[in-house]
């Protein structure tokens, strides 16, 4: 997205940019002229979304929802919650 002109990205996640991979990835985005914001929260939590909308500097033009918590088991052994 940054290579195609995106200049402001907001990441809403439980880890909010605290992982080692985030700490390596965010400077790369910034070096390409992108403003990066990491917000701790979840998409299904209304206060998290409200905080995200308040922090957004520009009109939100797209959302990628890529949430997943891996439950390592055979699919037939997974419960609905998993």
PDB file of N, CA, C and O in Angstrom:
ATOM      1  N   UNK A   1       0.825  -1.185   0.000  1.00  0.00           N
ATOM      2  CA  UNK A   1       0.000   0.000   0.000  1.00  0.00           C
ATOM      3  C   UNK A   1       0.873   1.254   0.000  1.00  0.00           C
ATOM      4  O   UNK A   1       0.570   2.227  -0.690  1.00  0.00           O
ATOM      5  N   UNK A   2       1.941   1.227   0.766  1.00  0.00           N
ATOM      6  CA  UNK A   2       2.832   2.383   0.822  1.00  0.00           C
ATOM      7  C   UNK A   2       3.472   2.613  -0.539  1.00  0.00           C
ATOM      8  O   UNK A   2       3.618   3.755  -0.973  1.00  0.00           O
ATOM      9  N   UNK A   3       3.853   1.536  -1.210  1.00  0.00           N
ATOM     10  CA  UNK A   3       4.445   1.660  -2.536  1.00  0.00           C
ATOM     11  C   UNK A   3       3.467   2.234  -3.549  1.00  0.00           C
ATOM     12  O   UNK A   3       3.880   2.771  -4.577  1.00  0.00           O
ATOM     13  N   UNK A   4       2.169   2.124  -3.264  1.00  0.00           N
ATOM     14  CA  UNK A   4       1.134   2.653  -4.157  1.00  0.00           C
ATOM     15  C   UNK A   4       0.609   4.015  -3.700  1.00  0.00           C
ATOM     16  O   UNK A   4      -0.362   4.523  -4.261  1.00  0.00           O
ATOM     17  N   UNK A   5       1.250   4.613  -2.681  1.00  0.00           N
ATOM     18  CA  UNK A   5       0.904   5.969  -2.305  1.00  0.00           C
ATOM     19  C   UNK A   5       0.314   6.173  -0.923  1.00  0.00           C
ATOM     20  O   UNK A   5       0.113   7.316  -0.514  1.00  0.00           O
ATOM     21  N   UNK A   6       0.029   5.111  -0.191  1.00  0.00           N
ATOM     22  CA  UNK A   6      -0.501   5.279   1.172  1.00  0.00           C
ATOM     23  C   UNK A   6       0.554   5.982   2.023  1.00  0.00           C
ATOM     24  O   UNK A   6       1.730   5.622   1.977  1.00  0.00           O
ATOM     25  N   UNK A   7       0.141   6.974   2.790  1.00  0.00           N
ATOM     26  CA  UNK A   7       1.085   7.733   3.599  1.00  0.00           C
ATOM     27  C   UNK A   7       0.737   7.743   5.082  1.00  0.00           C
ATOM     28  O   UNK A   7       1.468   8.325   5.883  1.00  0.00           O
ATOM     29  N   UNK A   8      -0.361   7.113   5.452  1.00  0.00           N
ATOM     30  CA  UNK A   8      -0.752   7.058   6.857  1.00  0.00           C
ATOM     31  C   UNK A   8      -1.411   5.713   7.122  1.00  0.00           C
ATOM     32  O   UNK A   8      -2.452   5.398   6.545  1.00  0.00           O
ATOM     33  N   UNK A   9      -0.797   4.922   7.999  1.00  0.00           N
ATOM     34  CA  UNK A   9      -1.334   3.606   8.342  1.00  0.00           C
ATOM     35  C   UNK A   9      -1.567   3.526   9.843  1.00  0.00           C
ATOM     36  O   UNK A   9      -0.742   3.972  10.640  1.00  0.00           O
ATOM     37  N   UNK A  10      -2.706   2.950  10.215  1.00  0.00           N
ATOM     38  CA  UNK A  10      -3.027   2.713  11.616  1.00  0.00           C
ATOM     39  C   UNK A  10      -3.164   1.212  11.801  1.00  0.00           C
ATOM     40  O   UNK A  10      -3.917   0.552  11.085  1.00  0.00           O
ATOM     41  N   UNK A  11      -2.433   0.683  12.765  1.00  0.00           N
ATOM     42  CA  UNK A  11      -2.511  -0.737  13.092  1.00  0.00           C
ATOM     43  C   UNK A  11      -3.212  -0.872  14.432  1.00  0.00           C
ATOM     44  O   UNK A  11      -2.712  -0.401  15.454  1.00  0.00           O
ATOM     45  N   UNK A  12      -4.373  -1.519  14.427  1.00  0.00           N
ATOM     46  CA  UNK A  12      -5.122  -1.803  15.649  1.00  0.00           C
ATOM     47  C   UNK A  12      -4.931  -3.279  15.949  1.00  0.00           C
ATOM     48  O   UNK A  12      -5.372  -4.142  15.190  1.00  0.00           O
ATOM     49  N   UNK A  13      -4.268  -3.558  17.066  1.00  0.00           N
ATOM     50  CA  UNK A  13      -4.019  -4.957  17.407  1.00  0.00           C
ATOM     51  C   UNK A  13      -3.829  -5.095  18.908  1.00  0.00           C
ATOM     52  O   UNK A  13      -3.612  -4.116  19.623  1.00  0.00           O
ATOM     53  N   UNK A  14      -3.918  -6.329  19.360  1.00  0.00           N
ATOM     54  CA  UNK A  14      -3.700  -6.573  20.786  1.00  0.00           C
ATOM     55  C   UNK A  14      -2.261  -6.272  21.189  1.00  0.00           C
ATOM     56  O   UNK A  14      -2.016  -5.806  22.302  1.00  0.00           O
ATOM     57  N   UNK A  15      -1.321  -6.531  20.307  1.00  0.00           N
ATOM     58  CA  UNK A  15       0.089  -6.290  20.638  1.00  0.00           C
ATOM     59  C   UNK A  15       0.530  -4.866  20.318  1.00  0.00           C
ATOM     60  O   UNK A  15       1.550  -4.411  20.837  1.00  0.00           O
ATOM     61  N   UNK A  16      -0.204  -4.163  19.488  1.00  0.00           N
ATOM     62  CA  UNK A  16       0.010  -2.735  19.186  1.00  0.00           C
ATOM     63  C   UNK A  16       1.457  -2.347  18.922  1.00  0.00           C
ATOM     64  O   UNK A  16       1.969  -1.400  19.520  1.00  0.00           O
ATOM     65  N   UNK A  17       2.109  -3.069  18.038  1.00  0.00           N
ATOM     66  CA  UNK A  17       3.457  -2.698  17.641  1.00  0.00           C
ATOM     67  C   UNK A  17       4.547  -3.042  18.623  1.00  0.00           C
ATOM     68  O   UNK A  17       5.653  -2.514  18.509  1.00  0.00           O
ATOM     69  N   UNK A  18       4.285  -3.902  19.577  1.00  0.00           N
ATOM     70  CA  UNK A  18       5.267  -4.235  20.606  1.00  0.00           C
ATOM     71  C   UNK A  18       6.164  -5.408  20.250  1.00  0.00           C
ATOM     72  O   UNK A  18       7.169  -5.635  20.923  1.00  0.00           O
ATOM     73  N   UNK A  19       5.828  -6.157  19.212  1.00  0.00           N
ATOM     74  CA  UNK A  19       6.632  -7.331  18.866  1.00  0.00           C
ATOM     75  C   UNK A  19       7.934  -6.910  18.181  1.00  0.00           C
ATOM     76  O   UNK A  19       8.044  -5.803  17.655  1.00  0.00           O
ATOM     77  N   UNK A  20       8.900  -7.801  18.199  1.00  0.00           N
ATOM     78  CA  UNK A  20      10.176  -7.532  17.534  1.00  0.00           C
ATOM     79  C   UNK A  20       9.977  -7.288  16.041  1.00  0.00           C
ATOM     80  O   UNK A  20      10.607  -6.400  15.467  1.00  0.00           O
ATOM     81  N   UNK A  21       9.103  -8.072  15.413  1.00  0.00           N
ATOM     82  CA  UNK A  21       8.889  -7.887  13.972  1.00  0.00           C
ATOM     83  C   UNK A  21       8.259  -6.532  13.683  1.00  0.00           C
ATOM     84  O   UNK A  21       8.599  -5.900  12.683  1.00  0.00           O
ATOM     85  N   UNK A  22       7.341  -6.071  14.542  1.00  0.00           N
ATOM     86  CA  UNK A  22       6.768  -4.732  14.369  1.00  0.00           C
ATOM     87  C   UNK A  22       7.847  -3.669  14.515  1.00  0.00           C
ATOM     88  O   UNK A  22       7.894  -2.715  13.738  1.00  0.00           O
ATOM     89  N   UNK A  23       8.704  -3.831  15.497  1.00  0.00           N
ATOM     90  CA  UNK A  23       9.756  -2.851  15.750  1.00  0.00           C
ATOM     91  C   UNK A  23      10.722  -2.755  14.568  1.00  0.00           C
ATOM     92  O   UNK A  23      11.365  -1.722  14.375  1.00  0.00           O
ATOM     93  N   UNK A  24      10.826  -3.813  13.788  1.00  0.00           N
ATOM     94  CA  UNK A  24      11.666  -3.783  12.587  1.00  0.00           C
ATOM     95  C   UNK A  24      10.893  -3.257  11.385  1.00  0.00           C
ATOM     96  O   UNK A  24      11.461  -2.579  10.528  1.00  0.00           O
ATOM     97  N   UNK A  25       9.596  -3.567  11.316  1.00  0.00           N
ATOM     98  CA  UNK A  25       8.774  -3.226  10.154  1.00  0.00           C
ATOM     99  C   UNK A  25       8.374  -1.751  10.133  1.00  0.00           C
ATOM    100  O   UNK A  25       8.404  -1.125   9.073  1.00  0.00           O
ATOM    101  N   UNK A  26       8.004  -1.192  11.268  1.00  0.00           N
ATOM    102  CA  UNK A  26       7.527   0.180  11.300  1.00  0.00           C
ATOM    103  C   UNK A  26       8.581   1.182  10.820  1.00  0.00           C
ATOM    104  O   UNK A  26       8.239   2.083  10.054  1.00  0.00           O
ATOM    105  N   UNK A  27       9.840   1.067  11.233  1.00  0.00           N
ATOM    106  CA  UNK A  27      10.851   1.999  10.697  1.00  0.00           C
ATOM    107  C   UNK A  27      10.997   1.892   9.175  1.00  0.00           C
ATOM    108  O   UNK A  27      11.262   2.888   8.502  1.00  0.00           O
ATOM    109  N   UNK A  28      10.825   0.695   8.646  1.00  0.00           N
ATOM    110  CA  UNK A  28      10.893   0.528   7.190  1.00  0.00           C
ATOM    111  C   UNK A  28       9.792   1.336   6.509  1.00  0.00           C
ATOM    112  O   UNK A  28      10.034   2.011   5.508  1.00  0.00           O
ATOM    113  N   UNK A  29       8.565   1.260   7.069  1.00  0.00           N
ATOM    114  CA  UNK A  29       7.455   2.040   6.510  1.00  0.00           C
ATOM    115  C   UNK A  29       7.720   3.533   6.640  1.00  0.00           C
ATOM    116  O   UNK A  29       7.457   4.297   5.711  1.00  0.00           O
ATOM    117  N   UNK A  30       8.239   3.949   7.788  1.00  0.00           N
ATOM    118  CA  UNK A  30       8.530   5.367   8.018  1.00  0.00           C
ATOM    119  C   UNK A  30       9.600   5.877   7.059  1.00  0.00           C
ATOM    120  O   UNK A  30       9.543   7.022   6.611  1.00  0.00           O
ATOM    121  N   UNK A  31      10.583   5.019   6.740  1.00  0.00           N
ATOM    122  CA  UNK A  31      11.651   5.431   5.825  1.00  0.00           C
ATOM    123  C   UNK A  31      11.119   5.670   4.415  1.00  0.00           C
ATOM    124  O   UNK A  31      11.772   6.324   3.601  1.00  0.00           O
ATOM    125  N   UNK A  32       9.926   5.133   4.130  1.00  0.00           N
ATOM    126  CA  UNK A  32       9.297   5.326   2.830  1.00  0.00           C
ATOM    127  C   UNK A  32       8.306   6.499   2.848  1.00  0.00           C
ATOM    128  O   UNK A  32       7.534   6.688   1.908  1.00  0.00           O
ATOM    129  N   UNK A  33       8.342   7.278   3.931  1.00  0.00           N
ATOM    130  CA  UNK A  33       7.497   8.462   4.006  1.00  0.00           C
ATOM    131  C   UNK A  33       6.118   8.220   4.577  1.00  0.00           C
ATOM    132  O   UNK A  33       5.219   9.040   4.391  1.00  0.00           O
ATOM    133  N   UNK A  34       5.938   7.117   5.263  1.00  0.00           N
ATOM    134  CA  UNK A  34       4.634   6.748   5.809  1.00  0.00           C
ATOM    135  C   UNK A  34       4.581   7.047   7.302  1.00  0.00           C
ATOM    136  O   UNK A  34       5.529   6.770   8.037  1.00  0.00           O
ATOM    137  N   UNK A  35       3.465   7.612   7.739  1.00  0.00           N
ATOM    138  CA  UNK A  35       3.238   7.795   9.172  1.00  0.00           C
ATOM    139  C   UNK A  35       2.586   6.517   9.692  1.00  0.00           C
ATOM    140  O   UNK A  35       1.601   6.050   9.122  1.00  0.00           O
ATOM    141  N   UNK A  36       3.123   5.952  10.763  1.00  0.00           N
ATOM    142  CA  UNK A  36       2.639   4.695  11.318  1.00  0.00           C
ATOM    143  C   UNK A  36       2.156   4.936  12.748  1.00  0.00           C
ATOM    144  O   UNK A  36       2.865   5.513  13.573  1.00  0.00           O
ATOM    145  N   UNK A  37       0.923   4.476  13.021  1.00  0.00           N
ATOM    146  CA  UNK A  37       0.362   4.566  14.359  1.00  0.00           C
ATOM    147  C   UNK A  37      -0.077   3.177  14.789  1.00  0.00           C
ATOM    148  O   UNK A  37      -0.773   2.491  14.040  1.00  0.00           O
ATOM    149  N   UNK A  38       0.315   2.752  15.979  1.00  0.00           N
ATOM    150  CA  UNK A  38      -0.093   1.461  16.532  1.00  0.00           C
ATOM    151  C   UNK A  38      -0.986   1.722  17.739  1.00  0.00           C
ATOM    152  O   UNK A  38      -0.611   2.457  18.653  1.00  0.00           O
ATOM    153  N   UNK A  39      -2.169   1.115  17.734  1.00  0.00           N
ATOM    154  CA  UNK A  39      -3.148   1.305  18.799  1.00  0.00           C
ATOM    155  C   UNK A  39      -3.481  -0.047  19.403  1.00  0.00           C
ATOM    156  O   UNK A  39      -3.788  -0.995  18.679  1.00  0.00           O
ATOM    157  N   UNK A  40      -3.422  -0.143  20.712  1.00  0.00           N
ATOM    158  CA  UNK A  40      -3.758  -1.384  21.405  1.00  0.00           C
ATOM    159  C   UNK A  40      -5.272  -1.514  21.506  1.00  0.00           C
ATOM    160  O   UNK A  40      -5.946  -0.633  22.040  1.00  0.00           O
ATOM    161  N   UNK A  41      -5.800  -2.618  20.988  1.00  0.00           N
ATOM    162  CA  UNK A  41      -7.238  -2.844  21.054  1.00  0.00           C
ATOM    163  C   UNK A  41      -7.674  -3.950  20.129  1.00  0.00           C
ATOM    164  O   UNK A  41      -6.852  -4.651  19.538  1.00  0.00           O
ATOM    165  N   UNK A  42      -8.996  -4.100  20.009  1.00  0.00           N
ATOM    166  CA  UNK A  42      -9.567  -5.149  19.161  1.00  0.00           C
ATOM    167  C   UNK A  42     -10.726  -4.568  18.358  1.00  0.00           C
ATOM    168  O   UNK A  42     -11.380  -3.621  18.794  1.00  0.00           O
ATOM    169  N   UNK A  43     -10.974  -5.140  17.181  1.00  0.00           N
ATOM    170  CA  UNK A  43     -12.043  -4.675  16.306  1.00  0.00           C
ATOM    171  C   UNK A  43     -13.425  -4.877  16.910  1.00  0.00           C
ATOM    172  O   UNK A  43     -14.351  -4.137  16.575  1.00  0.00           O
ATOM    173  N   UNK A  44     -13.587  -5.843  17.778  1.00  0.00           N
ATOM    174  CA  UNK A  44     -14.906  -6.099  18.351  1.00  0.00           C
ATOM    175  C   UNK A  44     -15.137  -5.331  19.653  1.00  0.00           C
ATOM    176  O   UNK A  44     -16.101  -5.594  20.372  1.00  0.00           O
ATOM    177  N   UNK A  45     -14.253  -4.386  19.950  1.00  0.00           N
ATOM    178  CA  UNK A  45     -14.353  -3.590  21.162  1.00  0.00           C
ATOM    179  C   UNK A  45     -14.642  -2.135  20.780  1.00  0.00           C
ATOM    180  O   UNK A  45     -13.769  -1.440  20.259  1.00  0.00           O
ATOM    181  N   UNK A  46     -15.873  -1.680  21.043  1.00  0.00           N
ATOM    182  CA  UNK A  46     -16.292  -0.346  20.608  1.00  0.00           C
ATOM    183  C   UNK A  46     -15.361   0.768  21.101  1.00  0.00           C
ATOM    184  O   UNK A  46     -15.009   1.638  20.305  1.00  0.00           O
ATOM    185  N   UNK A  47     -14.946   0.786  22.376  1.00  0.00           N
ATOM    186  CA  UNK A  47     -14.010   1.842  22.800  1.00  0.00           C
ATOM    187  C   UNK A  47     -12.694   1.842  22.011  1.00  0.00           C
ATOM    188  O   UNK A  47     -12.128   2.904  21.754  1.00  0.00           O
ATOM    189  N   UNK A  48     -12.207   0.657  21.627  1.00  0.00           N
ATOM    190  CA  UNK A  48     -10.985   0.585  20.804  1.00  0.00           C
ATOM    191  C   UNK A  48     -11.199   1.256  19.461  1.00  0.00           C
ATOM    192  O   UNK A  48     -10.344   2.006  18.989  1.00  0.00           O
ATOM    193  N   UNK A  49     -12.344   0.985  18.846  1.00  0.00           N
ATOM    194  CA  UNK A  49     -12.645   1.590  17.545  1.00  0.00           C
ATOM    195  C   UNK A  49     -12.835   3.095  17.669  1.00  0.00           C
ATOM    196  O   UNK A  49     -12.345   3.854  16.833  1.00  0.00           O
ATOM    197  N   UNK A  50     -13.540   3.530  18.705  1.00  0.00           N
ATOM    198  CA  UNK A  50     -13.743   4.965  18.901  1.00  0.00           C
ATOM    199  C   UNK A  50     -12.421   5.688  19.087  1.00  0.00           C
ATOM    200  O   UNK A  50     -12.218   6.771  18.536  1.00  0.00           O
ATOM    201  N   UNK A  51     -11.511   5.089  19.868  1.00  0.00           N
ATOM    202  CA  UNK A  51     -10.177   5.672  20.073  1.00  0.00           C
ATOM    203  C   UNK A  51      -9.417   5.736  18.745  1.00  0.00           C
ATOM    204  O   UNK A  51      -8.729   6.717  18.462  1.00  0.00           O
ATOM    205  N   UNK A  52      -9.546   4.697  17.948  1.00  0.00           N
ATOM    206  CA  UNK A  52      -8.879   4.663  16.643  1.00  0.00           C
ATOM    207  C   UNK A  52      -9.397   5.775  15.744  1.00  0.00           C
ATOM    208  O   UNK A  52      -8.611   6.469  15.100  1.00  0.00           O
ATOM    209  N   UNK A  53     -10.716   5.952  15.696  1.00  0.00           N
ATOM    210  CA  UNK A  53     -11.296   7.012  14.862  1.00  0.00           C
ATOM    211  C   UNK A  53     -10.856   8.390  15.333  1.00  0.00           C
ATOM    212  O   UNK A  53     -10.649   9.282  14.510  1.00  0.00           O
ATOM    213  N   UNK A  54     -10.710   8.581  16.636  1.00  0.00           N
ATOM    214  CA  UNK A  54     -10.275   9.875  17.167  1.00  0.00           C
ATOM    215  C   UNK A  54      -8.814  10.162  16.817  1.00  0.00           C
ATOM    216  O   UNK A  54      -8.440  11.311  16.581  1.00  0.00           O
ATOM    217  N   UNK A  55      -8.003   9.122  16.786  1.00  0.00           N
ATOM    218  CA  UNK A  55      -6.575   9.278  16.518  1.00  0.00           C
ATOM    219  C   UNK A  55      -6.295   9.484  15.028  1.00  0.00           C
ATOM    220  O   UNK A  55      -5.312  10.128  14.661  1.00  0.00           O
ATOM    221  N   UNK A  56      -7.160   8.934  14.171  1.00  0.00           N
ATOM    222  CA  UNK A  56      -6.945   9.021  12.720  1.00  0.00           C
ATOM    223  C   UNK A  56      -6.835  10.484  12.299  1.00  0.00           C
ATOM    224  O   UNK A  56      -7.729  11.282  12.580  1.00  0.00           O
ATOM    225  N   UNK A  57      -5.743  10.836  11.628  1.00  0.00           N
ATOM    226  CA  UNK A  57      -5.517  12.213  11.199  1.00  0.00           C
ATOM    227  C   UNK A  57      -6.265  12.551   9.917  1.00  0.00           C
ATOM    228  O   UNK A  57      -6.599  13.709   9.668  1.00  0.00           O
ATOM    229  N   UNK A  58      -6.522  11.540   9.114  1.00  0.00           N
ATOM    230  CA  UNK A  58      -7.164  11.737   7.818  1.00  0.00           C
ATOM    231  C   UNK A  58      -8.425  10.880   7.727  1.00  0.00           C
ATOM    232  O   UNK A  58      -8.708  10.075   8.614  1.00  0.00           O
ATOM    233  N   UNK A  59      -9.167  11.062   6.656  1.00  0.00           N
ATOM    234  CA  UNK A  59     -10.307  10.206   6.386  1.00  0.00           C
ATOM    235  C   UNK A  59      -9.823   8.772   6.219  1.00  0.00           C
ATOM    236  O   UNK A  59      -8.839   8.522   5.522  1.00  0.00           O
ATOM    237  N   UNK A  60     -10.504   7.840   6.851  1.00  0.00           N
ATOM    238  CA  UNK A  60     -10.149   6.428   6.698  1.00  0.00           C
ATOM    239  C   UNK A  60     -10.659   5.956   5.349  1.00  0.00           C
ATOM    240  O   UNK A  60     -11.860   5.993   5.081  1.00  0.00           O
ATOM    241  N   UNK A  61      -9.744   5.513   4.504  1.00  0.00           N
ATOM    242  CA  UNK A  61     -10.093   5.143   3.132  1.00  0.00           C
ATOM    243  C   UNK A  61     -10.104   3.648   2.894  1.00  0.00           C
ATOM    244  O   UNK A  61     -10.422   3.199   1.793  1.00  0.00           O
ATOM    245  N   UNK A  62      -9.763   2.869   3.910  1.00  0.00           N
ATOM    246  CA  UNK A  62      -9.785   1.426   3.746  1.00  0.00           C
ATOM    247  C   UNK A  62      -9.499   0.736   5.053  1.00  0.00           C
ATOM    248  O   UNK A  62      -8.846   1.287   5.939  1.00  0.00           O
ATOM    249  N   UNK A  63     -10.003  -0.487   5.161  1.00  0.00           N
ATOM    250  CA  UNK A  63      -9.795  -1.298   6.358  1.00  0.00           C
ATOM    251  C   UNK A  63      -9.459  -2.713   5.919  1.00  0.00           C
ATOM    252  O   UNK A  63     -10.152  -3.297   5.086  1.00  0.00           O
ATOM    253  N   UNK A  64      -8.391  -3.260   6.485  1.00  0.00           N
ATOM    254  CA  UNK A  64      -8.055  -4.664   6.307  1.00  0.00           C
ATOM    255  C   UNK A  64      -8.230  -5.330   7.660  1.00  0.00           C
ATOM    256  O   UNK A  64      -7.561  -4.968   8.627  1.00  0.00           O
ATOM    257  N   UNK A  65      -9.111  -6.285   7.727  1.00  0.00           N
ATOM    258  CA  UNK A  65      -9.315  -7.005   8.983  1.00  0.00           C
ATOM    259  C   UNK A  65      -8.649  -8.364   8.832  1.00  0.00           C
ATOM    260  O   UNK A  65      -9.174  -9.247   8.153  1.00  0.00           O
ATOM    261  N   UNK A  66      -7.506  -8.530   9.459  1.00  0.00           N
ATOM    262  CA  UNK A  66      -6.700  -9.740   9.290  1.00  0.00           C
ATOM    263  C   UNK A  66      -6.462 -10.452  10.612  1.00  0.00           C
ATOM    264  O   UNK A  66      -5.429 -11.095  10.800  1.00  0.00           O
ATOM    265  N   UNK A  67      -7.409 -10.340  11.521  1.00  0.00           N
ATOM    266  CA  UNK A  67      -7.240 -10.919  12.855  1.00  0.00           C
ATOM    267  C   UNK A  67      -7.315 -12.439  12.817  1.00  0.00           C
ATOM    268  O   UNK A  67      -8.100 -13.038  12.082  1.00  0.00           O
ATOM    269  N   UNK A  68      -6.457 -13.036  13.648  1.00  0.00           N
ATOM    270  CA  UNK A  68      -6.486 -14.482  13.772  1.00  0.00           C
ATOM    271  C   UNK A  68      -5.710 -14.887  15.016  1.00  0.00           C
ATOM    272  O   UNK A  68      -4.624 -14.369  15.274  1.00  0.00           O
ATOM    273  N   UNK A  69      -6.254 -15.788  15.764  1.00  0.00           N
ATOM    274  CA  UNK A  69      -5.539 -16.408  16.866  1.00  0.00           C
ATOM    275  C   UNK A  69      -5.443 -17.884  16.513  1.00  0.00           C
ATOM    276  O   UNK A  69      -6.462 -18.562  16.378  1.00  0.00           O
ATOM    277  N   UNK A  70      -4.244 -18.374  16.367  1.00  0.00           N
ATOM    278  CA  UNK A  70      -4.034 -19.748  15.931  1.00  0.00           C
ATOM    279  C   UNK A  70      -4.330 -20.725  17.057  1.00  0.00           C
ATOM    280  O   UNK A  70      -3.755 -20.630  18.141  1.00  0.00           O
ATOM    281  N   UNK A  71      -5.220 -21.651  16.798  1.00  0.00           N
ATOM    282  CA  UNK A  71      -5.511 -22.764  17.700  1.00  0.00           C
ATOM    283  C   UNK A  71      -5.024 -24.010  16.964  1.00  0.00           C
ATOM    284  O   UNK A  71      -5.727 -24.551  16.111  1.00  0.00           O
ATOM    285  N   UNK A  72      -3.854 -24.446  17.291  1.00  0.00           N
ATOM    286  CA  UNK A  72      -3.200 -25.511  16.546  1.00  0.00           C
ATOM    287  C   UNK A  72      -3.821 -26.864  16.863  1.00  0.00           C
ATOM    288  O   UNK A  72      -3.477 -27.501  17.858  1.00  0.00           O
ATOM    289  N   UNK A  73      -4.738 -27.292  16.005  1.00  0.00           N
ATOM    290  CA  UNK A  73      -5.400 -28.589  16.143  1.00  0.00           C
ATOM    291  C   UNK A  73      -6.015 -28.952  14.794  1.00  0.00           C
ATOM    292  O   UNK A  73      -6.190 -28.097  13.926  1.00  0.00           O
ATOM    293  N   UNK A  74      -6.332 -30.213  14.637  1.00  0.00           N
ATOM    294  CA  UNK A  74      -7.027 -30.644  13.427  1.00  0.00           C
ATOM    295  C   UNK A  74      -8.376 -29.947  13.372  1.00  0.00           C
ATOM    296  O   UNK A  74      -9.019 -29.761  14.405  1.00  0.00           O
ATOM    297  N   UNK A  75      -8.806 -29.564  12.191  1.00  0.00           N
ATOM    298  CA  UNK A  75     -10.037 -28.794  12.051  1.00  0.00           C
ATOM    299  C   UNK A  75     -11.247 -29.512  12.647  1.00  0.00           C
ATOM    300  O   UNK A  75     -12.147 -28.863  13.179  1.00  0.00           O
ATOM    301  N   UNK A  76     -11.276 -30.817  12.564  1.00  0.00           N
ATOM    302  CA  UNK A  76     -12.394 -31.573  13.131  1.00  0.00           C
ATOM    303  C   UNK A  76     -12.403 -31.556  14.660  1.00  0.00           C
ATOM    304  O   UNK A  76     -13.423 -31.842  15.288  1.00  0.00           O
ATOM    305  N   UNK A  77     -11.245 -31.213  15.255  1.00  0.00           N
ATOM    306  CA  UNK A  77     -11.153 -31.162  16.719  1.00  0.00           C
ATOM    307  C   UNK A  77     -11.373 -29.750  17.284  1.00  0.00           C
ATOM    308  O   UNK A  77     -11.371 -29.564  18.501  1.00  0.00           O
ATOM    309  N   UNK A  78     -11.560 -28.776  16.419  1.00  0.00           N
ATOM    310  CA  UNK A  78     -11.754 -27.414  16.877  1.00  0.00           C
ATOM    311  C   UNK A  78     -13.209 -27.180  17.299  1.00  0.00           C
ATOM    312  O   UNK A  78     -14.144 -27.679  16.674  1.00  0.00           O
ATOM    313  N   UNK A  79     -13.370 -26.413  18.368  1.00  0.00           N
ATOM    314  CA  UNK A  79     -14.719 -26.029  18.766  1.00  0.00           C
ATOM    315  C   UNK A  79     -15.136 -24.788  17.968  1.00  0.00           C
ATOM    316  O   UNK A  79     -14.315 -24.194  17.269  1.00  0.00           O
ATOM    317  N   UNK A  80     -16.387 -24.405  18.070  1.00  0.00           N
ATOM    318  CA  UNK A  80     -16.854 -23.196  17.382  1.00  0.00           C
ATOM    319  C   UNK A  80     -16.050 -21.983  17.832  1.00  0.00           C
ATOM    320  O   UNK A  80     -15.672 -21.157  17.002  1.00  0.00           O
ATOM    321  N   UNK A  81     -15.784 -21.859  19.124  1.00  0.00           N
ATOM    322  CA  UNK A  81     -15.032 -20.722  19.653  1.00  0.00           C
ATOM    323  C   UNK A  81     -13.604 -20.681  19.106  1.00  0.00           C
ATOM    324  O   UNK A  81     -13.061 -19.603  18.864  1.00  0.00           O
ATOM    325  N   UNK A  82     -12.996 -21.857  18.912  1.00  0.00           N
ATOM    326  CA  UNK A  82     -11.637 -21.923  18.372  1.00  0.00           C
ATOM    327  C   UNK A  82     -11.615 -21.436  16.937  1.00  0.00           C
ATOM    328  O   UNK A  82     -10.557 -21.415  16.308  1.00  0.00           O
TER     329      UNK A  82
END
